[in-house]
Amino acid sequence: MTYVLDAGALLAVERGDRKLIADLRYENVAGRPPVTHGGVVGQVWRGGSGAQVPLARALTLMAVVPLGNALGRRAGELLARAGTRDVIDAALVLLAGPDDLVLTSDPDDLGALARAARRRIRILSL
C-alpha cells in the first residue's frame, strides 16, 4: 500500500497535522514513499517559507511524479470517460495502484474518477 496525496492532504501537512506527518515519515522509512504529482504541488506551493516549512520538509519524503505528456494524456482520457474536468485529480487517481490509500479533502470527485478508471483504491477523507 502506498499513500497518494492530493492538495488537501498537502495543506493538512502545511497546517501541521502531526499524525499525518508521522505517517508520511513512517511510510518513507518503511520503503514506501508517499506519492503525489507536480500539479498537486503547484496547487499548494507558495514559496516554501513561513507556514510552508512543514510542507517543504514533507515533500522531501515523497515521490513527486512529473505531470508530463503521457500522464497528461491518460488523465485527459479519464476525464472524457468520467465527464469531469479536473486534470489534477484525474492524474492523481491514475497514480494510485490497487489497494493504495488516497488521502484527500475531495473524496466524492476522486471516487467518481476512480470508478471511471476502474481502479480499486481506498479513499480517506481528511
MARGUVO-868734 format. One line per field, with one value per atom (N, C-alpha, C): residue number from 1; residue in three letters; atom name; x, y, z. Coordinates in pm, whole numbers, padded with zeros to 5 digits. Layout:
BEGIN
nr <- [NUM|...]
rest <- [ALA|...]
atom <- [CA|...]
u <- [X|...]
v <- [Y|...]
w <- [Z|...]
***
This chain:
BEGIN
nr <- [1|1|1|2|2|2|3|3|3|4|4|4|5|5|5|6|6|6|7|7|7|8|8|8|9|9|9|10|10|10|11|11|11|12|12|12|13|13|13|14|14|14|15|15|15|16|16|16|17|17|17|18|18|18|19|19|19|20|20|20|21|21|21|22|22|22|23|23|23|24|24|24|25|25|25|26|26|26|27|27|27|28|28|28|29|29|29|30|30|30|31|31|31|32|32|32|33|33|33|34|34|34|35|35|35|36|36|36|37|37|37|38|38|38|39|39|39|40|40|40|41|41|41|42|42|42|43|43|43|44|44|44|45|45|45|46|46|46|47|47|47|48|48|48|49|49|49|50|50|50|51|51|51|52|52|52|53|53|53|54|54|54|55|55|55|56|56|56|57|57|57|58|58|58|59|59|59|60|60|60|61|61|61|62|62|62|63|63|63|64|64|64|65|65|65|66|66|66|67|67|67|68|68|68|69|69|69|70|70|70|71|71|71|72|72|72|73|73|73|74|74|74|75|75|75|76|76|76|77|77|77|78|78|78|79|79|79|80|80|80|81|81|81|82|82|82|83|83|83|84|84|84|85|85|85|86|86|86|87|87|87|88|88|88|89|89|89|90|90|90|91|91|91|92|92|92|93|93|93|94|94|94|95|95|95|96|96|96|97|97|97|98|98|98|99|99|99|100|100|100|101|101|101|102|102|102|103|103|103|104|104|104|105|105|105|106|106|106|107|107|107|108|108|108|109|109|109|110|110|110|111|111|111|112|112|112|113|113|113|114|114|114|115|115|115|116|116|116|117|117|117|118|118|118|119|119|119|120|120|120|121|121|121|122|122|122|123|123|123|124|124|124|125|125|125|126|126|126]
rest <- [MET|MET|MET|THR|THR|THR|TYR|TYR|TYR|VAL|VAL|VAL|LEU|LEU|LEU|ASP|ASP|ASP|ALA|ALA|ALA|GLY|GLY|GLY|ALA|ALA|ALA|LEU|LEU|LEU|LEU|LEU|LEU|ALA|ALA|ALA|VAL|VAL|VAL|GLU|GLU|GLU|ARG|ARG|ARG|GLY|GLY|GLY|ASP|ASP|ASP|ARG|ARG|ARG|LYS|LYS|LYS|LEU|LEU|LEU|ILE|ILE|ILE|ALA|ALA|ALA|ASP|ASP|ASP|LEU|LEU|LEU|ARG|ARG|ARG|TYR|TYR|TYR|GLU|GLU|GLU|ASN|ASN|ASN|VAL|VAL|VAL|ALA|ALA|ALA|GLY|GLY|GLY|ARG|ARG|ARG|PRO|PRO|PRO|PRO|PRO|PRO|VAL|VAL|VAL|THR|THR|THR|HIS|HIS|HIS|GLY|GLY|GLY|GLY|GLY|GLY|VAL|VAL|VAL|VAL|VAL|VAL|GLY|GLY|GLY|GLN|GLN|GLN|VAL|VAL|VAL|TRP|TRP|TRP|ARG|ARG|ARG|GLY|GLY|GLY|GLY|GLY|GLY|SER|SER|SER|GLY|GLY|GLY|ALA|ALA|ALA|GLN|GLN|GLN|VAL|VAL|VAL|PRO|PRO|PRO|LEU|LEU|LEU|ALA|ALA|ALA|ARG|ARG|ARG|ALA|ALA|ALA|LEU|LEU|LEU|THR|THR|THR|LEU|LEU|LEU|MET|MET|MET|ALA|ALA|ALA|VAL|VAL|VAL|VAL|VAL|VAL|PRO|PRO|PRO|LEU|LEU|LEU|GLY|GLY|GLY|ASN|ASN|ASN|ALA|ALA|ALA|LEU|LEU|LEU|GLY|GLY|GLY|ARG|ARG|ARG|ARG|ARG|ARG|ALA|ALA|ALA|GLY|GLY|GLY|GLU|GLU|GLU|LEU|LEU|LEU|LEU|LEU|LEU|ALA|ALA|ALA|ARG|ARG|ARG|ALA|ALA|ALA|GLY|GLY|GLY|THR|THR|THR|ARG|ARG|ARG|ASP|ASP|ASP|VAL|VAL|VAL|ILE|ILE|ILE|ASP|ASP|ASP|ALA|ALA|ALA|ALA|ALA|ALA|LEU|LEU|LEU|VAL|VAL|VAL|LEU|LEU|LEU|LEU|LEU|LEU|ALA|ALA|ALA|GLY|GLY|GLY|PRO|PRO|PRO|ASP|ASP|ASP|ASP|ASP|ASP|LEU|LEU|LEU|VAL|VAL|VAL|LEU|LEU|LEU|THR|THR|THR|SER|SER|SER|ASP|ASP|ASP|PRO|PRO|PRO|ASP|ASP|ASP|ASP|ASP|ASP|LEU|LEU|LEU|GLY|GLY|GLY|ALA|ALA|ALA|LEU|LEU|LEU|ALA|ALA|ALA|ARG|ARG|ARG|ALA|ALA|ALA|ALA|ALA|ALA|ARG|ARG|ARG|ARG|ARG|ARG|ARG|ARG|ARG|ILE|ILE|ILE|ARG|ARG|ARG|ILE|ILE|ILE|LEU|LEU|LEU|SER|SER|SER|LEU|LEU|LEU]
atom <- [N|CA|C|N|CA|C|N|CA|C|N|CA|C|N|CA|C|N|CA|C|N|CA|C|N|CA|C|N|CA|C|N|CA|C|N|CA|C|N|CA|C|N|CA|C|N|CA|C|N|CA|C|N|CA|C|N|CA|C|N|CA|C|N|CA|C|N|CA|C|N|CA|C|N|CA|C|N|CA|C|N|CA|C|N|CA|C|N|CA|C|N|CA|C|N|CA|C|N|CA|C|N|CA|C|N|CA|C|N|CA|C|N|CA|C|N|CA|C|N|CA|C|N|CA|C|N|CA|C|N|CA|C|N|CA|C|N|CA|C|N|CA|C|N|CA|C|N|CA|C|N|CA|C|N|CA|C|N|CA|C|N|CA|C|N|CA|C|N|CA|C|N|CA|C|N|CA|C|N|CA|C|N|CA|C|N|CA|C|N|CA|C|N|CA|C|N|CA|C|N|CA|C|N|CA|C|N|CA|C|N|CA|C|N|CA|C|N|CA|C|N|CA|C|N|CA|C|N|CA|C|N|CA|C|N|CA|C|N|CA|C|N|CA|C|N|CA|C|N|CA|C|N|CA|C|N|CA|C|N|CA|C|N|CA|C|N|CA|C|N|CA|C|N|CA|C|N|CA|C|N|CA|C|N|CA|C|N|CA|C|N|CA|C|N|CA|C|N|CA|C|N|CA|C|N|CA|C|N|CA|C|N|CA|C|N|CA|C|N|CA|C|N|CA|C|N|CA|C|N|CA|C|N|CA|C|N|CA|C|N|CA|C|N|CA|C|N|CA|C|N|CA|C|N|CA|C|N|CA|C|N|CA|C|N|CA|C|N|CA|C|N|CA|C|N|CA|C|N|CA|C|N|CA|C|N|CA|C|N|CA|C|N|CA|C|N|CA|C|N|CA|C|N|CA|C|N|CA|C|N|CA|C|N|CA|C|N|CA|C|N|CA|C|N|CA|C|N|CA|C|N|CA|C|N|CA|C|N|CA|C]
u <- [00084|00000|00088|00048|00117|00017|00061|-00021|-00007|-00120|-00123|-00193|-00125|-00174|-00224|-00342|-00394|-00360|-00407|-00376|-00427|-00544|-00597|-00507|-00448|-00355|-00229|-00179|-00060|-00089|-00209|-00247|-00259|-00303|-00307|-00167|-00071|00069|00114|00081|00119|00061|-00059|-00122|-00061|00027|00096|00025|-00053|-00122|-00018|00003|00111|00096|-00025|-00045|-00011|-00059|-00030|00119|00186|00330|00404|00364|00427|00403|00282|00252|00337|00356|00438|00583|00634|00771|00784|00687|00689|00689|00600|00591|00721|00782|00909|01018|01030|01132|01107|00980|00945|00967|01016|01045|00924|00821|00701|00677|00760|00742|00605|00537|00411|00431|00323|00329|00232|00275|00188|00244|00190|00250|00268|00346|00383|00267|00157|00040|-00022|-00022|-00074|00015|00146|00238|00212|00192|00164|00038|-00059|-00182|-00158|-00056|-00039|00090|00189|00321|00318|00366|00372|00508|00610|00745|00819|00748|00813|00864|00843|00891|00773|00803|00698|00614|00486|00391|00413|00485|00505|00626|00698|00815|00780|00671|00636|00609|00546|00520|00651|00740|00869|00944|00941|01008|00940|00807|00733|00754|00769|00790|00921|01017|01142|01121|01009|00978|00897|00858|00764|00828|00765|00796|00700|00755|00674|00691|00587|00590|00561|00633|00602|00465|00395|00271|00311|00363|00414|00315|00365|00282|00201|00265|00195|00088|00123|00025|-00086|-00049|-00149|-00249|-00202|-00293|-00385|-00328|-00411|-00515|-00475|-00569|-00681|-00648|-00750|-00848|-00798|-00886|-00978|-00924|-01007|-01114|-01079|-01177|-01291|-01258|-01362|-01456|-01400|-01483|-01569|-01512|-01582|-01677|-01658|-01741|-01708|-01581|-01538|-01424|-01368|-01270|-01139|-01127|-01009|-00893|-00802|-00690|-00598|-00587|-00501|-00554|-00686|-00745|-00736|-00762|-00757|-00617|-00516|-00378|-00345|-00396|-00370|-00430|-00552|-00616|-00535|-00480|-00402|-00270|-00222|-00101|-00128|-00252|-00286|-00300|-00235|-00245|-00346|-00361|-00457|-00429|-00533|-00529|-00448|-00402|-00335|-00437|-00387|-00472|-00456|-00562|-00560|-00611|-00528|-00562|-00610|-00734|-00795|-00894|-00917|-01025|-01144|-01135|-01237|-01273|-01326|-01348|-01451|-01552|-01655|-01600|-01527|-01471|-01369|-01282|-01180|-01245|-01350|-01421|-01483|-01544|-01604|-01497|-01384|-01274|-01219|-01207|-01157|-01253|-01381|-01479|-01468|-01454|-01441|-01313|-01209|-01080|-01077|-01182|-01189|-01069|-01039|-00929|-00987|-00934|-00973|-00875|-00912|-00828|-00912|-00845|-00915|-00897|-01004|-01002|-01032|-00941|-00958|-00979|-01093|-01125|-01057|-00989|-00922|-01010]
v <- [-00118|00000|00124|00220|00349|00458|00561|00680|00768|00814|00905|01031|01146|01269|01372|01426|01537|01669|01778|01911|01926|01871|01880|01814|01701|01633|01716|01777|01861|01983|02037|02150|02107|01984|01933|01925|01884|01882|02024|02117|02257|02311|02269|02311|02241|02145|02078|01956|01887|01765|01661|01650|01566|01419|01369|01227|01200|01286|01268|01278|01376|01392|01269|01218|01096|00978|00966|00856|00865|00986|01004|00965|01004|00967|00815|00754|00609|00537|00578|00515|00530|00646|00669|00578|00571|00486|00339|00302|00163|00128|00224|00198|00214|00281|00307|00458|00532|00677|00717|00808|00860|00923|00932|00978|01093|01187|01290|01326|01427|01472|01623|01670|01811|01906|01866|01952|01977|01874|01887|01983|01966|02056|02200|02219|02352|02415|02333|02387|02449|02403|02449|02525|02512|02572|02722|02793|02939|02993|02911|02958|02881|02808|02718|02778|02906|02965|02984|03026|03053|02931|02944|02836|02714|02728|02615|02530|02562|02483|02336|02304|02162|02094|02166|02111|02087|02184|02169|02048|02027|01910|01781|01781|01659|01621|01719|01687|01611|01627|01551|01403|01369|01230|01161|01236|01185|01168|01083|01074|01170|01272|01369|01338|01281|01236|01356|01367|01476|01457|01566|01561|01596|01494|01512|01468|01451|01421|01293|01184|01055|01058|01104|01109|01209|01320|01420|01365|01290|01231|01128|01044|00944|01013|01121|01197|01256|01309|01363|01257|01138|01027|00988|00987|00956|01062|01188|01295|01277|01235|01212|01100|00992|00880|00921|01001|01039|01157|01232|01351|01464|01472|01578|01656|01755|01846|01864|01812|01843|01749|01796|01713|01677|01764|01736|01615|01612|01497|01370|01382|01264|01203|01286|01235|01170|01226|01169|01029|01013|00881|00781|00825|00734|00692|00768|00729|00619|00605|00509|00369|00275|00136|00062|-00066|-00146|-00136|-00108|-00103|00013|00108|00226|00311|00397|00484|00627|00684|00822|00910|01004|01098|01226|01266|01375|01455|01576|01656|01656|01579|01577|01433|01354|01212|01184|01268|01241|01247|01355|01368|01259|01230|01128|00990|00966|00839|00818|00924|00914|00886|00951|00927|00785|00737|00601|00499|00522|00431|00435|00554|00567|00501|00504|00443|00294|00247|00108|00072|00167|00149|00113|00008|-00030|00035|00152|00225|00261|00283|00328|00479|00546|00692|00729|00807|00854|01004|01047|01189|01252|01365|01436|01547]
w <- [00000|00000|00000|-00080|-00087|-00058|00013|00033|-00092|-00144|-00258|-00209|-00220|-00156|-00256|-00228|-00308|-00240|-00296|-00241|-00099|-00070|00066|00167|00129|00219|00239|00132|00147|00232|00221|00307|00453|00477|00614|00672|00589|00632|00664|00577|00598|00729|00763|00889|01010|00986|01096|01150|01070|01113|01156|01285|01339|01303|01310|01277|01131|01042|00900|00873|00932|00912|00964|01080|01135|01043|00989|00896|00770|00718|00598|00625|00742|00779|00791|00858|00877|00742|00653|00522|00444|00453|00384|00438|00570|00632|00601|00588|00558|00411|00333|00192|00101|00152|00074|00069|-00002|-00001|-00054|00014|-00036|-00174|-00250|-00389|-00411|-00493|-00547|-00684|-00747|-00874|-00872|-00967|-00971|-00980|-01043|-01050|-00913|-00829|-00693|-00614|-00628|-00559|-00603|-00732|-00784|-00727|-00690|-00631|-00494|-00422|-00283|-00258|-00344|-00318|-00339|-00239|-00246|-00205|-00209|-00182|-00076|00006|00099|00228|00250|00375|00471|00592|00690|00719|00698|00728|00640|00529|00439|00473|00577|00615|00637|00711|00726|00592|00500|00367|00292|00296|00229|00281|00411|00470|00426|00429|00392|00247|00160|00018|-00004|00086|00072|00102|00165|00199|00089|-00012|-00113|-00249|-00327|-00469|-00539|-00603|-00677|-00825|-00884|-01023|-01114|-01225|-01318|-01384|-01404|-01481|-01625|-01692|-01827|-01933|-02053|-02168|-02151|-02113|-02105|-01997|-01877|-01769|-01803|-01863|-01902|-02003|-02100|-02198|-02134|-02049|-01980|-01892|-01826|-01743|-01828|-01944|-02034|-02079|-02109|-02148|-02033|-01912|-01795|-01775|-01793|-01781|-01881|-02002|-02102|-02056|-02002|-01954|-01835|-01746|-01623|-01643|-01751|-01773|-01677|-01635|-01544|-01607|-01532|-01592|-01517|-01397|-01315|-01348|-01431|-01475|-01357|-01259|-01144|-01068|-01043|-00974|-01058|-01187|-01273|-01274|-01286|-01286|-01152|-01044|-00912|-00901|-00946|-00943|-01023|-01135|-01219|-01154|-01057|-00985|-00883|-00843|-00738|-00797|-00731|-00771|-00686|-00712|-00634|-00484|-00411|-00265|-00208|-00292|-00239|-00163|-00078|00003|-00044|-00101|-00148|-00035|00008|00115|00050|00079|00005|00090|00048|00104|00008|-00100|-00204|-00242|-00148|-00175|-00283|-00297|-00397|-00539|-00571|-00706|-00736|-00639|-00663|-00672|-00595|-00603|-00740|-00795|-00928|-01034|-01021|-01116|-01102|-00980|-00959|-01021|-01006|-01067|-01220|-01277|-01422|-01472|-01390|-01427|-01395|-01327|-01282|-01196|-01105|-01010|-00875|-00817|-00681|-00585|-00539|-00445|-00324|-00214|-00094|-00085|-00046|-00036|00108|00166|00303|00300|00350|00356|00477|00453|00562|00615]
***
